[in-house]
């Protein structure tokens, strides 16, 4: 184990993928309310929802969520490197 918490990351990503953006009617607050059912930490929800954009009265993710879901196992296997980066 590399000390990372990929199970929690997977839970967050699954919650984002299962969030019904159509049910939010373009309202980020509604998205937060729905996401709160699965993601209890309000700071984590707020961070995740910064990537939600409103375009043409529709909410969508600014990143490729499907790609992350598809490749998460490969991402999780990325080697950890010692040290810090400035």
Secondary structure as GFF3:
##gff-version 3
##sequence-region A 1 86
A	DSSP	alpha_helix	6	18	.	.	.	ID=ss1
A	DSSP	three_ten_helix	21	24	.	.	.	ID=ss2
A	DSSP	alpha_helix	28	35	.	.	.	ID=ss3
A	DSSP	alpha_helix	42	49	.	.	.	ID=ss4
A	DSSP	beta_strand	52	55	.	.	.	ID=ss5
A	DSSP	beta_strand	58	61	.	.	.	ID=ss6
A	DSSP	alpha_helix	65	76	.	.	.	ID=ss7
###
